Amino acid sequence: MRIAFVGKGGSGKTTLSALFSRHLASTGAPVLAVDGDINQHLAEALAPAESTPVTPPPLGPRLHDIKTYLRGTNPRITSTESMIKTTPPGRGSRLLRLLGDDELHARHVVRAGGVPLMATGQFDDSDLGVACYHSKLGAVELYLGHLVDGPGEYVVVDMTAGADAFASGLFTRFDLTFLVAEPTRKGVSVYRQYRDHAREFGIRIAVVGNKVTCEDDLLFLKNQVGDDLLTHLVHSDWVRAAEQGRTPPPSPATPDASDPLSTLEPHNHHALTVLREAVDSHPRDWDRLHRHAVEFHLRNAHSWADARTGENLSSQIDPTFTPGPAALLSSCP
């Protein structure tokens, strides 16, 4: 299952992305965390006790190589240069298994706090004035487009802040999007923007309240987002201590050596369980994912990519391609 965390800057979406990824990993589930935020802090959040967090080799600078690899022998893609971030897979494309034995995972995945991690890479000085961050996110979009993940496998993506996540078709590549909202008017403003866009495309969203300190905070969130409020987390001294490099304070919970989050506040630990139950409660809709991929590829082709490449990129769509596990049979080795 593919899960996105979005929200206003400072809402705590990176922290929750990390906590949820660590929670999944502690149960033995195959999980990959992806830092897709313009501010790359997910490694620190996954491993707050490490003085020097690991840094995965970024995906963004190697976008050309990633395209070449994923293109495989697909005859509908005439060259790597004509492959854009929305190009969907077809017969002959290289499809990926989560954390599989392939060069993309081998090159770009490291472990942070025991969780496999990939990152788009930072927006640096060489990009100023000549590129947008979504060009880097194209690597994540292609990765998800060519990934055949199975039941009980999880990809958790920490997305860019605000409604900027809608600047590309990446927002349609997830099974469920968690929108992290603080109990303030600014905190729920992104929710309203996201809700309207999500409904247009049938995207599942659930609001996760964060930094809730009292009943009034919770009532505010319920009044503002209604039934979209899935659960909430209370203000966490445990998280604050971890982020400051201190030993988190003890909680009433009994420590479990197999679960590094077992001493998290009981309410917050339970909230992570609620998130997983929400993710697991809906099976993957491969047809929807592929339909959105085709739709956004055609949008990009018609708006700019046909003119830039000098080709009719609608021809890259393989009408005989069947999304899902069956496609692995026709995948390039």
DOZA-23115 format. One line per field, with one value per residue: z negated, y, x negated of N, C-alpha, C, CB in turn; residue in one letter; chain. Coordinates in steps of 0.05 Angstrom, whole numbers. Glycine has a CB too. Layout:
REM DOZA-23115
nzz [Z_...]
nyy [Y_...]
nxx [X_...]
cazz [Z_...]
cayy [Y_...]
caxx [X_...]
czz [Z_...]
cyy [Y_...]
cxx [X_...]
cbzz [Z_...]
cbyy [Y_...]
cbxx [X_...]
residuo [a_...]
cadena [A_...]
***
This chain:
REM DOZA-23115
nzz [0_13_-18_-31_-66_-80_-89_-122_-125_-181_-208_-227_-194_-174_-220_-234_-189_-197_-248_-235_-196_-226_-262_-229_-212_-259_-267_-233_-181_-110_-91_-60_-67_-39_-25_-2_-7_2_-37_-66_-115_-134_-145_-193_-226_-227_-252_-305_-346_-324_-313_-265_-214_-165_-95_-38_28_73_112_150_180_212_249_305_311_282_314_360_340_323_371_401_449_474_530_543_523_550_538_483_473_490_452_400_334_325_358_370_350_397_439_435_404_345_287_216_154_86_50_78_111_147_189_178_126_99_106_85_34_-35_-105_-158_-224_-226_-185_-116_-69_-19_20_51_57_45_59_89_96_150_175_171_202_250_248_222_160_170_214_192_161_201_206_163_177_224_202_168_207_234_196_168_117_63_22_-47_-43_-46_-25_-46_-39_-50_-35_4_-29_-42_8_52_67_106_154_189_220_180_134_144_140_95_45_0_-31_-83_-116_-154_-207_-248_-305_-287_-250_-206_-205_-185_-136_-91_-87_-66_-14_6_-1_37_86_82_81_133_162_138_94_35_-28_-94_-155_-202_-265_-299_-353_-392_-449_-485_-500_-473_-429_-401_-391_-357_-311_-296_-284_-240_-201_-201_-186_-162_-197_-224_-267_-324_-350_-412_-444_-448_-493_-489_-434_-429_-462_-436_-387_-405_-417_-466_-516_-510_-555_-607_-599_-616_-589_-579_-566_-504_-476_-422_-398_-383_-393_-437_-485_-473_-484_-506_-480_-433_-410_-401_-363_-318_-307_-291_-244_-212_-209_-180_-131_-117_-110_-60_3_55_114_174_225_219_204_251_289_272_280_335_350_329_356_408_401_389_436_476_457_453_463_513_548_529_537_589_605_609_550_531_555_524_488_472_495_485_437_373_310_246_209_251_292_284_311_363_358_369_356]
nyy [-24_45_105_173_229_292_364_428_468_455_427_377_334_308_286_251_218_192_167_133_101_77_50_12_-17_-39_-80_-118_-112_-104_-43_20_83_147_207_260_314_384_404_366_324_275_232_248_249_195_172_198_195_191_226_241_236_186_193_182_164_212_211_249_274_232_222_213_165_132_133_108_56_39_42_-3_-51_-30_-19_24_70_113_134_149_203_218_198_216_242_222_179_119_49_-5_-63_-95_-56_-44_-70_-61_-94_-84_-62_-95_-140_-104_-55_-3_-1_-20_21_67_61_67_51_82_91_38_34_25_75_123_182_243_284_347_414_452_505_505_495_540_586_558_510_470_442_399_373_341_308_277_230_200_194_164_118_99_90_46_7_-54_-69_-112_-142_-123_-96_-33_34_95_162_224_282_345_408_438_455_450_400_384_401_365_300_264_260_226_175_145_100_118_181_216_273_318_358_415_441_493_551_561_513_478_498_480_431_440_456_411_372_387_380_326_300_308_272_224_210_180_210_223_257_273_294_336_353_363_390_396_387_426_436_387_388_432_413_371_400_429_392_348_284_268_268_223_205_229_259_273_328_314_298_259_257_309_306_266_292_331_304_281_230_199_212_167_127_106_59_-9_-23_-50_-90_-102_-62_1_44_35_61_108_158_127_141_164_123_86_115_110_56_59_88_49_10_36_41_-13_-29_-22_-52_-53_-15_-27_-14_38_66_60_84_138_148_145_187_233_230_240_293_320_309_336_388_406_368_341_381_394_347_335_293_251_236_208_159_128_101_38_0_-53_-66_-94_-72_-86_-148_-186_-162_-168_-213_-198_-163_-130_-165]
nxx [-17_-8_-24_-13_-37_-13_-7_-3_-62_-103_-64_-75_-79_-125_-146_-104_-104_-152_-144_-102_-125_-166_-134_-108_-153_-170_-135_-152_-136_-146_-172_-181_-207_-200_-231_-201_-198_-212_-245_-291_-284_-270_-304_-330_-285_-271_-315_-328_-365_-414_-474_-494_-455_-440_-448_-413_-434_-412_-351_-335_-380_-395_-357_-356_-384_-351_-305_-325_-335_-283_-255_-271_-258_-215_-178_-148_-169_-211_-261_-305_-303_-252_-220_-179_-161_-110_-104_-73_-82_-92_-88_-150_-173_-213_-191_-183_-194_-177_-232_-265_-313_-347_-379_-362_-340_-384_-421_-398_-374_-380_-388_-353_-348_-332_-296_-284_-302_-290_-306_-289_-325_-359_-337_-380_-431_-445_-398_-367_-325_-325_-299_-245_-220_-189_-209_-248_-216_-195_-224_-205_-152_-157_-180_-139_-101_-121_-124_-106_-75_-58_-4_-7_-54_-88_-94_-116_-108_-135_-109_-113_-100_-36_15_-15_-29_5_-15_-35_-20_-31_-1_40_21_26_54_78_83_57_75_44_63_61_97_118_140_106_83_122_132_104_127_179_167_141_181_221_194_181_230_247_218_228_195_173_175_154_159_111_107_61_16_54_81_123_193_222_189_196_251_253_226_261_307_288_270_302_327_281_240_197_165_127_67_38_3_-66_-113_-150_-164_-185_-230_-260_-270_-303_-348_-350_-338_-276_-221_-197_-137_-69_-66_-89_-155_-176_-222_-224_-197_-212_-181_-150_-148_-125_-74_-14_35_18_-11_30_58_25_34_87_81_55_94_132_106_101_152_175_172_122_133_119_136_156_109_79_111_112_58_52_87_61_14_30_48_1_-28_2_1_-53_-94_-93_-107_-158_-187_-178_-147_-89_-66_-24_-25_-57_-26_-6_44_54_32_35_46_15_-1_0_-26_-80_-96_-105_-146_-208_-268]
cazz [0_16_-36_-30_-88_-70_-109_-123_-136_-210_-220_-239_-175_-172_-245_-233_-169_-210_-268_-222_-183_-247_-273_-211_-212_-285_-265_-213_-154_-91_-89_-49_-71_-17_-31_21_-15_10_-61_-70_-144_-143_-157_-220_-242_-230_-270_-320_-365_-310_-311_-236_-200_-139_-72_-15_54_81_137_170_199_229_263_332_308_273_337_377_328_323_398_409_478_482_557_546_514_571_526_455_473_494_428_381_307_325_378_355_360_417_443_439_383_321_263_191_129_63_39_94_118_172_185_168_97_89_107_72_8_-59_-129_-178_-247_-220_-164_-90_-62_6_19_77_58_38_79_82_109_179_185_168_226_274_244_200_145_181_232_176_154_224_201_145_193_241_184_160_231_242_173_164_88_56_-4_-70_-37_-50_-17_-61_-26_-63_-11_0_-46_-30_32_74_75_130_178_207_216_160_112_151_140_68_37_-21_-38_-110_-118_-182_-213_-275_-312_-282_-224_-186_-203_-169_-110_-70_-85_-48_14_13_1_62_108_79_89_162_173_122_78_7_-47_-122_-170_-228_-281_-312_-373_-406_-478_-502_-487_-454_-404_-387_-381_-334_-288_-289_-271_-215_-180_-202_-186_-151_-220_-230_-294_-331_-368_-432_-446_-456_-505_-479_-408_-433_-473_-415_-368_-417_-423_-494_-520_-515_-582_-609_-597_-630_-574_-586_-544_-488_-462_-394_-388_-394_-400_-457_-507_-465_-499_-497_-461_-407_-400_-391_-338_-296_-301_-277_-217_-197_-204_-158_-106_-110_-107_-32_21_77_138_195_248_214_206_279_303_266_292_364_352_324_378_431_395_392_464_491_448_458_469_542_561_521_548_618_610_598_528_525_566_504_473_483_489_477_412_350_286_224_209_276_310_280_330_388_351_377_333]
cayy [0_70_125_199_248_320_383_454_468_456_413_353_312_292_270_229_200_176_150_112_82_61_32_-10_-33_-54_-104_-136_-108_-91_-15_38_111_164_236_275_342_401_405_338_320_250_215_257_241_166_165_223_191_191_253_246_218_176_208_164_176_223_202_270_278_208_217_202_137_117_129_87_30_31_39_-30_-56_-21_-8_49_92_113_141_158_232_221_188_237_231_209_157_95_25_-22_-88_-90_-39_-58_-66_-64_-104_-67_-69_-118_-143_-90_-34_22_-3_-24_46_90_55_63_48_103_82_12_36_32_103_136_211_257_302_374_435_467_531_501_493_565_601_542_485_469_418_376_358_320_289_260_204_185_188_141_95_88_81_21_-10_-74_-76_-131_-138_-123_-80_-5_56_119_185_250_300_374_421_453_444_447_372_380_412_342_279_246_257_205_150_134_87_134_204_227_301_325_385_426_451_522_557_557_484_464_512_462_409_447_455_383_358_392_367_297_291_309_248_201_204_176_225_221_278_265_317_334_373_368_394_397_379_447_431_365_397_450_396_357_420_439_372_329_255_262_265_195_203_252_255_294_339_292_303_238_266_332_297_252_311_347_287_271_204_205_206_142_129_84_34_-27_-23_-75_-88_-105_-39_25_65_24_80_132_161_107_151_168_96_75_130_97_32_67_94_25_-4_51_34_-41_-35_-20_-65_-38_-12_-24_-1_67_77_61_103_164_151_151_213_254_229_255_321_330_307_356_415_414_348_335_403_393_323_332_268_248_219_190_133_113_86_11_-8_-81_-69_-100_-65_-105_-170_-201_-147_-177_-234_-186_-142_-134_-176]
caxx [0_-23_-12_-25_-32_-14_3_-16_-89_-103_-42_-84_-76_-149_-148_-85_-114_-173_-132_-86_-144_-178_-113_-105_-177_-172_-119_-164_-125_-164_-165_-201_-201_-211_-230_-193_-194_-234_-262_-297_-289_-258_-325_-333_-262_-272_-337_-334_-387_-440_-484_-497_-436_-449_-437_-411_-441_-386_-339_-332_-402_-399_-332_-361_-391_-327_-288_-337_-331_-255_-246_-275_-256_-188_-181_-132_-186_-231_-287_-303_-296_-224_-206_-174_-155_-84_-103_-65_-95_-79_-103_-178_-183_-222_-175_-198_-183_-186_-258_-274_-341_-351_-399_-351_-339_-412_-436_-386_-362_-396_-371_-354_-332_-322_-275_-294_-296_-299_-302_-290_-348_-353_-336_-404_-436_-446_-371_-353_-319_-326_-285_-226_-225_-173_-225_-261_-196_-190_-235_-187_-128_-164_-184_-113_-87_-133_-125_-85_-77_-37_10_-24_-78_-81_-111_-106_-121_-132_-105_-117_-81_-14_29_-35_-30_22_-28_-41_-1_-40_18_59_7_28_79_90_68_62_70_38_73_61_123_119_152_86_78_142_136_94_147_201_157_136_207_234_179_182_257_249_205_234_172_180_159_162_146_98_102_35_10_79_74_146_219_230_174_208_277_248_220_285_324_277_265_324_322_254_222_194_155_110_45_35_-24_-83_-139_-168_-174_-201_-255_-274_-279_-325_-370_-348_-324_-248_-213_-181_-108_-57_-68_-111_-174_-178_-248_-220_-183_-225_-161_-132_-145_-110_-49_5_55_5_-18_55_64_10_48_111_72_50_120_145_92_105_181_184_153_111_149_99_148_157_82_70_128_101_31_57_99_42_-6_42_49_-27_-35_16_-5_-81_-114_-93_-122_-186_-201_-173_-133_-62_-71_-1_-31_-71_-7_-2_72_55_19_52_32_16_-20_-2_-44_-107_-102_-114_-165_-236_-283]
czz [0_0_-33_-56_-77_-92_-106_-134_-166_-224_-234_-220_-172_-197_-244_-211_-181_-230_-256_-209_-204_-260_-255_-212_-237_-285_-246_-185_-135_-87_-77_-54_-49_-25_-6_16_-5_-12_-70_-99_-153_-155_-186_-238_-246_-250_-287_-338_-351_-306_-282_-221_-173_-117_-48_10_67_109_158_190_218_245_290_330_299_297_355_366_330_352_408_439_488_509_561_537_532_561_497_453_477_472_408_354_306_343_363_366_381_420_449_418_360_298_238_170_106_51_52_100_145_167_174_137_85_87_88_45_-13_-83_-148_-201_-242_-197_-137_-80_-35_4_46_80_53_62_73_100_140_192_186_196_251_272_222_185_156_202_217_168_176_220_183_160_212_225_177_184_240_219_172_135_81_29_-27_-66_-37_-39_-30_-50_-42_-40_-18_-16_-30_-6_56_83_100_155_197_202_195_139_118_148_113_63_16_-27_-65_-110_-147_-187_-242_-280_-310_-255_-201_-183_-186_-141_-87_-66_-65_-19_23_16_27_86_106_88_119_175_157_104_49_-11_-75_-138_-196_-243_-296_-332_-388_-436_-496_-487_-467_-428_-388_-375_-356_-309_-278_-274_-243_-193_-181_-202_-174_-173_-228_-258_-300_-350_-387_-432_-459_-467_-496_-452_-412_-443_-452_-395_-379_-424_-451_-495_-526_-543_-583_-607_-612_-615_-582_-562_-530_-471_-432_-381_-399_-401_-423_-481_-499_-481_-488_-477_-434_-394_-388_-365_-314_-288_-284_-248_-200_-191_-182_-131_-97_-104_-78_-14_43_102_161_218_244_216_235_295_297_279_322_367_349_345_402_426_399_422_480_483_454_470_499_556_554_534_578_625_599_575_519_535_546_487_486_476_481_450_389_325_264_227_235_295_307_300_356_383_362_353_324]
cyy [25_92_151_214_276_338_409_451_471_441_387_329_295_275_247_209_181_157_127_91_65_41_8_-29_-50_-79_-125_-132_-96_-62_1_66_127_193_251_304_359_406_376_332_292_232_222_247_211_157_189_220_192_220_261_228_210_192_189_179_186_213_224_273_254_201_204_172_120_112_107_59_21_28_10_-33_-48_-7_18_74_93_120_149_187_236_210_210_225_216_185_131_70_11_-47_-82_-71_-56_-50_-73_-77_-88_-78_-94_-118_-131_-66_-8_21_-5_3_67_85_52_59_71_95_55_11_41_59_110_166_223_274_331_392_454_492_528_500_520_579_584_516_488_443_394_361_336_299_270_232_187_177_164_116_83_77_54_0_-29_-83_-94_-125_-140_-109_-50_13_81_143_210_271_329_386_435_440_443_419_366_391_390_321_259_241_235_177_135_120_103_157_214_256_309_354_392_438_482_527_553_527_469_476_494_439_416_447_427_367_362_379_337_286_290_283_223_191_201_193_221_242_266_290_314_358_382_369_393_389_400_444_409_373_415_433_382_376_428_417_349_300_248_259_236_191_227_243_279_305_318_302_283_246_290_324_284_272_329_330_277_244_211_197_180_148_106_57_17_-29_-51_-72_-90_-81_-14_47_56_43_106_134_141_116_154_142_84_89_118_71_38_74_69_10_10_44_6_-47_-33_-33_-46_-38_-6_-9_29_79_80_82_132_169_158_179_235_253_244_285_333_330_330_384_424_393_341_356_401_369_320_306_269_227_202_162_116_96_59_1_-37_-87_-73_-93_-86_-128_-185_-188_-156_-198_-223_-164_-150_-144_-156]
cxx [-18_-9_-28_-18_-35_-4_-12_-44_-88_-81_-51_-82_-101_-152_-129_-93_-134_-162_-117_-104_-157_-159_-109_-129_-180_-155_-130_-153_-146_-155_-188_-191_-214_-208_-225_-188_-217_-254_-267_-304_-279_-279_-329_-310_-261_-293_-345_-358_-414_-449_-488_-479_-447_-435_-436_-421_-415_-377_-340_-355_-406_-374_-336_-367_-367_-308_-299_-332_-302_-244_-249_-275_-228_-190_-166_-147_-210_-259_-283_-294_-266_-207_-203_-165_-129_-82_-95_-80_-79_-95_-132_-190_-194_-204_-190_-181_-194_-212_-270_-304_-346_-369_-388_-350_-367_-426_-424_-373_-383_-377_-376_-336_-320_-301_-289_-284_-307_-292_-305_-316_-340_-351_-359_-408_-436_-418_-356_-350_-318_-309_-264_-229_-210_-188_-240_-240_-187_-201_-218_-162_-134_-168_-157_-97_-97_-135_-101_-88_-53_-24_-11_-51_-70_-103_-100_-122_-114_-132_-112_-95_-59_-1_10_-38_-14_9_-37_-20_-9_-19_39_46_9_55_93_72_76_55_67_46_71_89_124_132_131_81_97_146_127_114_168_191_153_162_220_220_182_209_260_238_210_211_181_162_171_146_135_93_75_32_36_72_99_171_227_215_188_235_274_243_245_304_314_275_285_314_295_233_220_185_138_88_44_7_-42_-109_-159_-180_-192_-229_-272_-286_-302_-349_-371_-334_-294_-240_-197_-152_-96_-59_-92_-130_-175_-203_-245_-207_-196_-206_-143_-128_-133_-84_-28_25_42_-3_7_63_50_23_73_104_68_76_134_133_100_134_191_163_144_130_129_110_149_129_73_86_119_74_34_68_79_20_5_43_21_-35_-23_7_-33_-99_-115_-111_-152_-201_-198_-159_-105_-64_-47_-6_-47_-52_-1_26_75_43_39_37_35_-3_-22_-22_-73_-115_-113_-136_-193_-252_-305]
cbzz [-24_46_-65_-5_-113_-45_-136_-140_-123_-218_-199_-263_-147_-169_-269_-227_-145_-222_-287_-202_-167_-268_-277_-182_-209_-308_-257_-221_-156_-64_-117_-18_-99_10_-45_34_-46_20_-84_-51_-160_-119_-141_-222_-227_-203_-254_-336_-379_-283_-326_-227_-196_-136_-65_-11_73_82_132_156_184_212_266_346_288_251_353_380_299_309_417_397_484_461_577_530_484_592_542_441_495_520_416_391_287_331_393_358_336_444_466_466_373_315_265_181_126_42_8_120_117_184_212_179_88_107_136_90_10_-64_-143_-166_-253_-244_-170_-69_-83_31_-1_81_84_19_79_85_100_186_169_149_230_281_238_210_116_192_247_151_144_249_189_121_210_257_159_146_253_255_147_185_71_55_-8_-79_-10_-79_15_-92_3_-84_-1_28_-65_-22_39_65_52_126_170_203_242_147_108_179_146_47_26_-47_-17_-132_-104_-188_-203_-279_-339_-284_-223_-194_-231_-184_-109_-77_-112_-55_16_-9_-22_67_107_49_77_173_175_140_80_-1_-40_-134_-175_-223_-301_-292_-361_-400_-482_-515_-508_-466_-411_-406_-403_-340_-295_-313_-288_-220_-184_-179_-171_-131_-244_-211_-297_-344_-353_-460_-463_-433_-536_-475_-389_-452_-497_-401_-358_-442_-417_-512_-544_-495_-594_-636_-568_-635_-544_-593_-553_-470_-472_-388_-395_-373_-376_-467_-521_-434_-496_-521_-470_-411_-422_-412_-341_-305_-326_-290_-217_-213_-230_-163_-110_-133_-124_-24_33_85_136_204_254_186_191_292_294_236_290_376_331_297_385_437_365_376_476_488_418_432_454_553_553_491_535_633_597_620_505_537_592_486_469_471_513_498_406_350_276_221_188_289_306_251_335_403_321_389_340]
cbyy [0_78_114_215_243_323_371_474_489_484_406_347_322_311_288_240_215_194_167_124_98_80_47_0_-15_-36_-97_-164_-89_-107_-3_33_120_158_245_263_345_428_422_329_341_236_218_287_250_153_154_232_164_177_255_243_232_146_233_155_156_253_193_295_283_184_243_217_134_133_156_92_30_52_58_-48_-85_-1_-28_46_90_133_164_155_246_207_163_258_254_229_154_90_6_-7_-104_-80_-19_-51_-82_-36_-135_-65_-74_-120_-172_-81_-28_27_-27_-43_57_100_30_87_21_131_102_0_58_10_122_123_225_275_300_385_450_449_542_476_474_583_622_535_461_472_422_386_376_333_303_272_207_203_212_147_103_110_101_25_6_-98_-51_-158_-160_-150_-88_0_59_115_188_256_298_387_440_480_462_458_354_393_428_332_264_257_283_209_155_155_59_117_227_211_317_321_387_447_442_535_586_571_473_463_539_451_403_475_470_370_367_423_375_290_309_333_253_179_225_146_255_192_301_248_322_334_397_347_420_424_375_475_422_341_411_468_376_345_444_450_360_333_241_284_283_182_177_274_251_284_366_274_303_212_273_352_279_232_328_361_301_291_188_190_229_128_130_90_41_-55_-16_-79_-110_-130_-40_35_71_-3_84_131_190_96_178_186_78_79_160_92_16_91_111_6_-3_81_36_-58_-16_10_-90_-49_10_-51_-12_72_59_33_100_168_125_130_216_252_200_244_325_314_281_353_417_424_323_335_430_391_298_335_245_239_234_201_136_131_102_-9_-3_-99_-45_-129_-38_-115_-189_-202_-118_-188_-250_-174_-138_-108_-203]
cbxx [19_-27_-12_-17_-51_4_0_0_-106_-102_-21_-69_-67_-174_-141_-57_-126_-194_-114_-66_-165_-190_-87_-101_-202_-164_-90_-160_-100_-164_-157_-205_-210_-196_-257_-169_-190_-223_-250_-319_-275_-246_-351_-336_-237_-277_-360_-310_-384_-437_-511_-527_-409_-443_-454_-382_-456_-388_-310_-329_-428_-407_-316_-384_-414_-313_-286_-368_-340_-239_-262_-254_-261_-176_-172_-106_-194_-224_-300_-330_-311_-216_-221_-154_-155_-63_-130_-35_-101_-77_-90_-184_-161_-252_-149_-207_-189_-164_-256_-259_-350_-324_-412_-323_-322_-427_-436_-365_-344_-416_-377_-345_-311_-310_-254_-287_-306_-286_-322_-266_-363_-374_-308_-429_-462_-462_-354_-369_-339_-354_-304_-196_-217_-147_-245_-274_-171_-200_-263_-179_-119_-189_-200_-96_-91_-160_-127_-86_-78_-48_32_-29_-92_-76_-113_-110_-112_-155_-77_-120_-94_-24_53_-62_-21_49_-52_-70_2_-65_33_69_-22_23_73_96_72_45_94_7_103_38_132_91_162_60_78_169_122_66_159_211_130_118_225_236_149_177_278_234_175_242_150_178_159_158_165_72_125_12_-4_100_60_150_241_223_145_211_292_224_198_299_328_249_237_342_343_246_230_173_138_127_18_43_-24_-88_-137_-152_-151_-188_-251_-256_-256_-314_-395_-334_-336_-231_-196_-188_-98_-28_-70_-100_-202_-152_-266_-204_-153_-245_-144_-142_-172_-104_-39_20_67_-20_-30_77_58_-19_55_124_46_31_137_143_61_96_197_187_166_83_171_89_176_168_63_72_158_99_15_76_121_30_-12_70_58_-46_-26_46_0_-92_-109_-65_-111_-188_-190_-198_-148_-41_-81_24_-47_-86_20_-24_89_42_1_61_42_44_-12_26_-42_-110_-77_-91_-166_-249_-296]
residuo [m_r_i_a_f_v_g_k_g_g_s_g_k_t_t_l_s_a_l_f_s_r_h_l_a_s_t_g_a_p_v_l_a_v_d_g_d_i_n_q_h_l_a_e_a_l_a_p_a_e_s_t_p_v_t_p_p_p_l_g_p_r_l_h_d_i_k_t_y_l_r_g_t_n_p_r_i_t_s_t_e_s_m_i_k_t_t_p_p_g_r_g_s_r_l_l_r_l_l_g_d_d_e_l_h_a_r_h_v_v_r_a_g_g_v_p_l_m_a_t_g_q_f_d_d_s_d_l_g_v_a_c_y_h_s_k_l_g_a_v_e_l_y_l_g_h_l_v_d_g_p_g_e_y_v_v_v_d_m_t_a_g_a_d_a_f_a_s_g_l_f_t_r_f_d_l_t_f_l_v_a_e_p_t_r_k_g_v_s_v_y_r_q_y_r_d_h_a_r_e_f_g_i_r_i_a_v_v_g_n_k_v_t_c_e_d_d_l_l_f_l_k_n_q_v_g_d_d_l_l_t_h_l_v_h_s_d_w_v_r_a_a_e_q_g_r_t_p_p_p_s_p_a_t_p_d_a_s_d_p_l_s_t_l_e_p_h_n_h_h_a_l_t_v_l_r_e_a_v_d_s_h_p_r_d_w_d_r_l_h_r_h_a_v_e_f_h_l_r_n_a_h_s_w_a_d_a_r_t_g_e_n_l_s_s_q_i_d_p_t_f_t_p_g_p_a_a_l_l_s_s_c_p]
cadena [A_A_A_A_A_A_A_A_A_A_A_A_A_A_A_A_A_A_A_A_A_A_A_A_A_A_A_A_A_A_A_A_A_A_A_A_A_A_A_A_A_A_A_A_A_A_A_A_A_A_A_A_A_A_A_A_A_A_A_A_A_A_A_A_A_A_A_A_A_A_A_A_A_A_A_A_A_A_A_A_A_A_A_A_A_A_A_A_A_A_A_A_A_A_A_A_A_A_A_A_A_A_A_A_A_A_A_A_A_A_A_A_A_A_A_A_A_A_A_A_A_A_A_A_A_A_A_A_A_A_A_A_A_A_A_A_A_A_A_A_A_A_A_A_A_A_A_A_A_A_A_A_A_A_A_A_A_A_A_A_A_A_A_A_A_A_A_A_A_A_A_A_A_A_A_A_A_A_A_A_A_A_A_A_A_A_A_A_A_A_A_A_A_A_A_A_A_A_A_A_A_A_A_A_A_A_A_A_A_A_A_A_A_A_A_A_A_A_A_A_A_A_A_A_A_A_A_A_A_A_A_A_A_A_A_A_A_A_A_A_A_A_A_A_A_A_A_A_A_A_A_A_A_A_A_A_A_A_A_A_A_A_A_A_A_A_A_A_A_A_A_A_A_A_A_A_A_A_A_A_A_A_A_A_A_A_A_A_A_A_A_A_A_A_A_A_A_A_A_A_A_A_A_A_A_A_A_A_A_A_A_A_A_A_A_A_A_A_A_A_A_A_A_A_A_A_A_A_A_A_A_A_A]
***
